[in-house]
Amino acid sequence: MRLLAFLVALLLPATAWANDWDALDRPGAIAIMRHALAPGTGDPSGFTLGDCTTQRNLSASGREQARRIGAAFRERDIEFSQVLSSQWCRTRETAELLELGAVRDAPSLNSFFQDYASRDQQTRETLDLIGSANGRLMLVTHQVNISALTGRGTRSGEVLIIREEDGQIDVIGSILIDP
């Protein structure tokens, strides 16, 4: 019984944040999203960044999930000054299918899943990117990047609402729309 109570207590914060649209209204709120559903893990060996045929890509469900997430933001009249994406095809396609604005590449959001040596540098560069931005940001990236930045895991298509303060990232909400 104690174990069950403990597990419920661990889940309560995540439950409280489920689809916390109001978090986006807080000063300094930034949306950071894990790309939509793309079956598998990582990328095939020998993948090429500019060639989507060599990468793990969104499934039909993932494309539909990205469209639904974008529609949910638009239905609430939530706008972004900038939409920045990793250069991987699955993140770029997710960002474009959201239809929340012109998508711009941000190499610091690229996956370091196959090269953890670049983790700290990319995380610092992403913090610098966040710190120098004006207006509301939507960042579309990968699980490893989000975890390095926030210390928290995400599901495919999940949007964390974060805020940067003194070089630290606080997670202040979460939005998840299943496919």
Backbone as CSV, one residue per row, in Angstrom:
resi,resn,N_x,N_y,N_z,CA_x,CA_y,CA_z,C_x,C_y,C_z
1,MET,0.820,-1.192,0.000,0.000,0.000,0.000,0.869,1.263,0.000
2,ARG,1.957,1.245,0.784,2.854,2.403,0.814,3.477,2.659,-0.561
3,LEU,3.843,1.566,-1.220,4.432,1.687,-2.551,3.449,2.345,-3.509
4,LEU,2.190,1.950,-3.460,1.173,2.542,-4.318,1.016,4.034,-4.025
5,ALA,0.977,4.404,-2.762,0.859,5.817,-2.386,2.069,6.609,-2.877
6,PHE,3.253,6.004,-2.766,4.466,6.652,-3.233,4.416,6.878,-4.741
7,LEU,4.006,5.850,-5.476,3.925,5.965,-6.931,2.895,7.012,-7.349
8,VAL,1.772,7.062,-6.688,0.752,8.072,-6.987,1.310,9.462,-6.729
9,ALA,2.034,9.632,-5.626,2.623,10.937,-5.308,3.615,11.366,-6.374
10,LEU,4.370,10.405,-6.905,5.317,10.730,-7.974,4.600,11.176,-9.242
11,LEU,3.453,10.619,-9.513,2.723,10.920,-10.737,1.907,12.203,-10.640
12,LEU,1.581,12.642,-9.456,0.709,13.819,-9.322,1.231,15.069,-10.024
13,PRO,2.509,15.424,-9.889,2.945,16.624,-10.598,2.747,16.528,-12.101
14,ALA,3.044,15.376,-12.679,2.859,15.211,-14.123,1.386,15.314,-14.483
15,THR,0.526,14.747,-13.650,-0.902,14.823,-13.903,-1.382,16.268,-13.813
16,ALA,-0.885,16.996,-12.842,-1.293,18.394,-12.667,-0.882,19.239,-13.872
17,TRP,0.223,18.873,-14.516,0.704,19.643,-15.652,0.048,19.254,-16.962
18,ALA,-0.652,18.164,-17.003,-1.210,17.679,-18.260,-1.996,18.778,-18.959
19,ASN,-1.556,19.119,-20.156,-2.183,20.151,-20.981,-2.389,21.459,-20.226
20,ASP,-1.290,21.936,-19.690,-1.272,23.179,-18.923,-1.063,24.363,-19.875
21,TRP,-2.113,24.686,-20.612,-2.051,25.785,-21.582,-1.754,27.114,-20.902
22,ASP,-2.217,27.297,-19.677,-2.008,28.556,-18.965,-0.535,28.832,-18.686
23,ALA,0.285,27.786,-18.632,1.715,27.983,-18.387,2.344,28.851,-19.471
24,LEU,1.789,28.812,-20.679,2.326,29.628,-21.775,2.111,31.120,-21.555
25,ASP,1.201,31.471,-20.657,0.936,32.879,-20.365,1.884,33.444,-19.319
26,ARG,2.677,32.604,-18.706,3.604,33.081,-17.677,4.773,33.807,-18.326
27,PRO,5.267,34.850,-17.695,6.396,35.605,-18.261,7.585,34.699,-18.556
28,GLY,8.145,34.850,-19.740,9.322,34.092,-20.135,9.055,32.663,-20.576
29,ALA,7.801,32.282,-20.730,7.470,30.907,-21.107,7.964,30.588,-22.515
30,ILE,8.532,29.401,-22.644,9.056,28.893,-23.911,8.516,27.473,-24.090
31,ALA,8.133,27.127,-25.305,7.678,25.769,-25.597,8.837,24.994,-26.215
32,ILE,9.111,23.815,-25.672,10.122,22.931,-26.252,9.464,21.576,-26.456
33,MET,9.514,21.104,-27.676,8.751,19.924,-28.073,9.664,18.823,-28.579
34,ARG,9.357,17.603,-28.142,9.991,16.435,-28.757,9.240,16.152,-30.054
35,HIS,9.963,15.832,-31.105,9.327,15.550,-32.397,8.190,14.547,-32.221
36,ALA,7.266,14.557,-33.144,6.124,13.645,-33.117,6.591,12.206,-33.353
37,LEU,5.640,11.280,-33.319,5.939,9.847,-33.408,6.796,9.485,-34.614
38,ALA,7.917,8.850,-34.323,8.844,8.345,-35.345,9.328,6.999,-34.830
39,PRO,8.767,5.913,-35.310,9.088,4.591,-34.765,10.578,4.292,-34.746
40,GLY,11.004,3.617,-33.683,12.399,3.223,-33.556,13.137,4.086,-32.559
41,THR,14.458,3.913,-32.556,15.341,4.653,-31.652,16.556,5.104,-32.428
42,GLY,16.943,6.345,-32.225,18.136,6.844,-32.912,17.949,6.858,-34.415
43,ASP,19.047,6.753,-35.114,19.029,6.715,-36.576,19.849,5.529,-37.054
44,PRO,19.571,5.055,-38.278,20.382,3.951,-38.825,21.848,4.373,-38.921
45,SER,22.752,3.413,-38.796,24.168,3.747,-38.949,24.385,4.269,-40.366
46,GLY,25.223,5.241,-40.491,25.515,5.806,-41.799,24.460,6.775,-42.313
47,PHE,23.568,7.246,-41.439,22.566,8.208,-41.908,23.241,9.505,-42.322
48,THR,22.575,10.242,-43.194,23.075,11.530,-43.659,22.074,12.598,-43.261
49,LEU,22.569,13.653,-42.646,21.702,14.710,-42.138,20.798,15.300,-43.213
50,GLY,21.280,15.545,-44.394,20.480,16.171,-45.442,19.657,15.207,-46.288
51,ASP,19.688,13.920,-45.967,18.992,12.918,-46.774,17.980,12.183,-45.903
52,CYS,16.712,12.557,-46.021,15.657,11.973,-45.187,15.481,10.480,-45.425
53,THR,15.876,9.980,-46.581,15.710,8.554,-46.858,16.652,7.708,-45.997
54,THR,17.664,8.327,-45.394,18.621,7.590,-44.570,18.323,7.729,-43.075
55,GLN,17.281,8.458,-42.715,16.978,8.746,-41.318,15.700,8.059,-40.851
56,ARG,15.545,8.021,-39.541,14.269,7.607,-38.946,13.319,8.790,-39.113
57,ASN,12.148,8.537,-39.657,11.214,9.610,-39.982,9.883,9.438,-39.273
58,LEU,9.056,10.468,-39.363,7.724,10.414,-38.774,6.896,9.331,-39.451
59,SER,6.061,8.678,-38.670,5.081,7.746,-39.217,3.852,8.554,-39.636
60,ALA,2.899,7.916,-40.282,1.636,8.593,-40.616,0.971,9.098,-39.349
61,SER,1.028,8.318,-38.266,0.462,8.755,-36.981,1.219,9.969,-36.445
62,GLY,2.522,9.976,-36.636,3.333,11.114,-36.193,2.992,12.390,-36.950
63,ARG,2.790,12.261,-38.254,2.412,13.443,-39.037,1.047,13.963,-38.580
64,GLU,0.116,13.051,-38.326,-1.208,13.453,-37.850,-1.106,14.081,-36.456
65,GLN,-0.264,13.507,-35.607,-0.064,14.061,-34.271,0.446,15.503,-34.363
66,ALA,1.442,15.746,-35.216,1.985,17.100,-35.363,0.908,18.068,-35.838
67,ARG,0.097,17.648,-36.796,-0.996,18.512,-37.282,-1.978,18.839,-36.151
68,ARG,-2.326,17.830,-35.350,-3.280,18.039,-34.252,-2.711,18.967,-33.188
69,ILE,-1.435,18.836,-32.899,-0.798,19.711,-31.908,-0.818,21.147,-32.411
70,GLY,-0.433,21.358,-33.653,-0.461,22.699,-34.229,-1.858,23.283,-34.210
71,ALA,-2.852,22.478,-34.572,-4.246,22.945,-34.569,-4.677,23.353,-33.163
72,ALA,-4.245,22.598,-32.151,-4.611,22.934,-30.767,-4.028,24.292,-30.363
73,PHE,-2.800,24.582,-30.783,-2.206,25.889,-30.498,-2.962,26.993,-31.242
74,ARG,-3.260,26.752,-32.525,-3.953,27.773,-33.317,-5.368,28.022,-32.799
75,GLU,-6.072,26.969,-32.368,-7.423,27.132,-31.812,-7.421,28.029,-30.586
76,ARG,-6.304,28.068,-29.872,-6.180,28.893,-28.669,-5.515,30.238,-28.968
77,ASP,-5.301,30.514,-30.256,-4.651,31.753,-30.693,-3.276,31.955,-30.051
78,ILE,-2.548,30.864,-29.865,-1.199,30.945,-29.308,-0.230,31.090,-30.469
79,GLU,0.505,32.179,-30.436,1.442,32.480,-31.513,2.867,32.466,-30.991
80,PHE,3.790,32.229,-31.898,5.208,32.183,-31.563,5.961,33.175,-32.435
81,SER,6.908,33.867,-31.839,7.762,34.794,-32.583,8.725,34.033,-33.474
82,GLN,9.176,32.874,-32.981,10.116,32.054,-33.731,9.795,30.578,-33.514
83,VAL,9.936,29.801,-34.572,9.842,28.351,-34.501,11.204,27.834,-34.952
84,LEU,11.930,27.234,-34.021,13.276,26.748,-34.298,13.292,25.233,-34.203
85,SER,14.066,24.608,-35.097,14.063,23.151,-35.184,15.464,22.596,-35.342
86,SER,15.621,21.386,-34.839,16.782,20.572,-35.180,16.781,20.386,-36.699
87,GLN,17.918,20.049,-37.253,18.016,19.840,-38.699,17.626,18.424,-39.123
88,TRP,17.325,17.531,-38.170,16.890,16.173,-38.503,15.529,16.253,-39.186
89,CYS,15.297,15.376,-40.126,14.057,15.394,-40.918,12.808,15.253,-40.051
90,ARG,12.835,14.393,-39.035,11.630,14.184,-38.218,11.271,15.411,-37.383
91,THR,12.288,16.167,-36.956,11.984,17.379,-36.190,11.541,18.494,-37.127
92,ARG,12.220,18.615,-38.222,11.878,19.654,-39.207,10.454,19.441,-39.736
93,GLU,10.107,18.192,-40.060,8.766,17.913,-40.556,7.726,18.187,-39.468
94,THR,8.027,17.809,-38.237,7.113,18.114,-37.125,6.879,19.615,-37.044
95,ALA,7.950,20.386,-37.047,7.836,21.844,-36.924,7.026,22.434,-38.076
96,GLU,7.240,21.951,-39.273,6.493,22.462,-40.427,5.014,22.080,-40.351
97,LEU,4.721,20.856,-39.930,3.328,20.411,-39.848,2.548,21.122,-38.740
98,LEU,3.245,21.674,-37.764,2.571,22.454,-36.721,1.891,23.696,-37.307
99,GLU,2.477,24.234,-38.376,1.975,25.444,-39.025,1.836,26.598,-38.033
100,LEU,2.908,26.825,-37.275,2.904,27.898,-36.282,3.837,29.042,-36.657
101,GLY,4.380,28.988,-37.851,5.271,30.035,-38.327,6.395,29.445,-39.146
102,ALA,7.163,30.336,-39.761,8.313,29.903,-40.552,9.287,29.158,-39.651
103,VAL,9.806,28.046,-40.150,10.703,27.205,-39.366,12.138,27.540,-39.737
104,ARG,12.941,27.731,-38.708,14.352,28.041,-38.898,15.203,26.973,-38.227
105,ASP,16.277,26.558,-38.895,17.196,25.569,-38.331,17.961,26.161,-37.158
106,ALA,18.138,25.344,-36.124,18.959,25.700,-34.973,19.836,24.484,-34.659
107,PRO,21.067,24.455,-35.166,21.932,23.281,-34.990,22.130,22.844,-33.536
108,SER,22.012,23.747,-32.575,22.176,23.325,-31.178,21.058,22.381,-30.743
109,LEU,19.956,22.348,-31.503,18.843,21.445,-31.205,19.004,20.077,-31.871
110,ASN,20.076,19.897,-32.658,20.328,18.609,-33.318,20.582,17.520,-32.276
111,SER,20.192,16.314,-32.600,20.375,15.186,-31.686,21.851,14.894,-31.476
112,PHE,22.200,14.579,-30.234,23.550,14.098,-29.952,23.497,12.640,-29.462
113,PHE,22.406,11.955,-29.789,22.202,10.574,-29.362,23.372,9.679,-29.745
114,GLN,23.949,9.892,-30.919,25.053,9.046,-31.374,26.421,9.644,-31.058
115,ASP,26.439,10.818,-30.389,27.704,11.458,-30.033,27.515,12.315,-28.782
116,TYR,27.478,11.665,-27.630,27.244,12.377,-26.371,28.353,13.372,-26.035
117,ALA,29.480,13.310,-26.725,30.571,14.242,-26.465,30.151,15.686,-26.720
118,SER,29.162,15.902,-27.585,28.726,17.270,-27.903,27.584,17.754,-27.005
119,ARG,27.149,16.908,-26.070,25.997,17.235,-25.213,26.150,18.568,-24.481
120,ASP,27.230,18.745,-23.733,27.383,19.943,-22.915,27.471,21.208,-23.767
121,GLN,28.223,21.136,-24.866,28.355,22.310,-25.734,27.003,22.669,-26.360
122,GLN,26.284,21.672,-26.871,24.983,21.952,-27.487,23.984,22.486,-26.462
123,THR,24.035,21.972,-25.254,23.129,22.454,-24.213,23.446,23.907,-23.872
124,ARG,24.726,24.248,-23.766,25.117,25.654,-23.519,24.653,26.547,-24.675
125,GLU,24.835,26.070,-25.905,24.414,26.851,-27.068,22.896,27.040,-27.090
126,THR,22.153,26.029,-26.677,20.698,26.158,-26.610,20.302,27.150,-25.523
127,LEU,20.980,27.111,-24.382,20.718,28.098,-23.320,21.007,29.512,-23.824
128,ASP,22.104,29.678,-24.567,22.428,30.986,-25.151,21.347,31.421,-26.137
129,LEU,20.884,30.488,-26.950,19.820,30.758,-27.922,18.562,31.243,-27.204
130,ILE,18.188,30.540,-26.155,17.003,30.917,-25.362,17.210,32.287,-24.725
131,GLY,18.387,32.499,-24.163,18.669,33.754,-23.471,18.704,34.970,-24.374
132,SER,19.028,34.772,-25.642,19.142,35.906,-26.565,17.882,36.135,-27.393
133,ALA,16.903,35.281,-27.248,15.690,35.372,-28.079,14.739,36.447,-27.564
134,ASN,14.023,37.008,-28.500,12.965,37.953,-28.166,11.636,37.328,-28.553
135,GLY,10.633,37.494,-27.721,9.321,36.942,-28.021,9.210,35.488,-27.596
136,ARG,8.080,34.896,-27.903,7.789,33.515,-27.502,8.406,32.537,-28.502
137,LEU,9.112,31.527,-27.966,9.792,30.532,-28.788,9.070,29.194,-28.778
138,MET,9.103,28.520,-29.918,8.753,27.105,-30.031,10.013,26.412,-30.528
139,LEU,10.544,25.492,-29.735,11.730,24.730,-30.097,11.301,23.287,-30.347
140,VAL,11.701,22.711,-31.472,11.366,21.322,-31.793,12.677,20.556,-31.885
141,THR,12.807,19.535,-31.025,14.086,18.858,-30.891,13.884,17.390,-30.533
142,HIS,14.851,16.816,-29.841,14.904,15.384,-29.554,14.883,15.138,-28.046
143,GLN,14.548,13.908,-27.688,14.489,13.503,-26.281,15.788,13.808,-25.547
144,VAL,16.933,13.457,-26.134,18.207,13.643,-25.435,18.477,15.117,-25.160
145,ASN,18.121,15.980,-26.082,18.340,17.406,-25.901,17.451,17.963,-24.792
146,ILE,16.188,17.548,-24.811,15.244,18.028,-23.799,15.668,17.549,-22.415
147,SER,16.080,16.299,-22.327,16.518,15.742,-21.052,17.763,16.464,-20.531
148,ALA,18.713,16.753,-21.410,19.926,17.467,-20.991,19.592,18.875,-20.499
149,LEU,18.630,19.496,-21.118,18.263,20.870,-20.777,17.400,20.942,-19.521
150,THR,16.480,19.992,-19.379,15.478,20.090,-18.314,15.610,19.035,-17.220
151,GLY,16.344,17.950,-17.511,16.415,16.848,-16.569,15.173,15.979,-16.582
152,ARG,14.334,16.170,-17.561,13.059,15.448,-17.622,12.905,14.761,-18.973
153,GLY,12.327,13.573,-18.966,12.026,12.861,-20.194,10.705,13.339,-20.773
154,THR,10.490,13.038,-22.036,9.243,13.416,-22.708,8.790,12.290,-23.612
155,ARG,7.515,12.289,-23.889,6.953,11.367,-24.877,7.002,12.028,-26.250
156,SER,6.892,11.238,-27.284,6.865,11.797,-28.640,5.719,12.792,-28.752
157,GLY,6.029,13.979,-29.260,5.020,15.009,-29.439,4.718,15.816,-28.194
158,GLU,5.324,15.494,-27.066,5.051,16.256,-25.836,5.740,17.613,-25.897
159,VAL,5.046,18.621,-25.421,5.569,19.979,-25.356,5.754,20.329,-23.886
160,LEU,6.988,20.628,-23.496,7.222,21.144,-22.157,7.205,22.659,-22.222
161,ILE,6.627,23.261,-21.228,6.674,24.714,-21.101,7.768,24.990,-20.079
162,ILE,8.775,25.727,-20.521,9.929,25.985,-19.672,10.140,27.488,-19.534
163,ARG,10.966,27.817,-18.551,11.359,29.206,-18.352,12.819,29.198,-17.923
164,GLU,13.598,30.085,-18.510,15.014,30.211,-18.170,15.173,31.363,-17.184
165,GLU,15.932,31.093,-16.129,16.236,32.147,-15.168,17.642,31.922,-14.643
166,ASP,18.500,32.890,-14.844,19.893,32.818,-14.397,20.600,31.561,-14.906
167,GLY,20.353,31.213,-16.176,21.011,30.077,-16.787,20.439,28.721,-16.392
168,GLN,19.379,28.720,-15.621,18.728,27.481,-15.196,17.370,27.366,-15.885
169,ILE,16.983,26.150,-16.194,15.697,25.888,-16.833,14.747,25.281,-15.812
170,ASP,13.567,25.872,-15.703,12.501,25.319,-14.871,11.380,24.852,-15.787
171,VAL,10.875,23.649,-15.552,9.707,23.152,-16.273,8.485,23.655,-15.517
172,ILE,7.635,24.423,-16.209,6.463,25.014,-15.555,5.149,24.450,-16.075
173,GLY,5.216,23.549,-17.059,4.000,22.945,-17.577,4.302,21.944,-18.659
174,SER,3.266,21.259,-19.112,3.409,20.243,-20.137,2.111,20.137,-20.925
175,ILE,2.262,19.878,-22.210,1.106,19.660,-23.098,1.380,18.401,-23.902
176,LEU,0.426,17.487,-23.889,0.573,16.260,-24.660,-0.746,15.965,-25.361
177,ILE,-0.674,15.888,-26.667,-1.845,15.539,-27.469,-1.496,14.265,-28.216
178,ASP,-2.142,13.188,-27.836,-1.864,11.906,-28.463,-2.335,11.918,-29.921
179,PRO,-1.708,11.062,-30.730,-2.126,11.004,-32.134,-3.507,10.418,-32.297
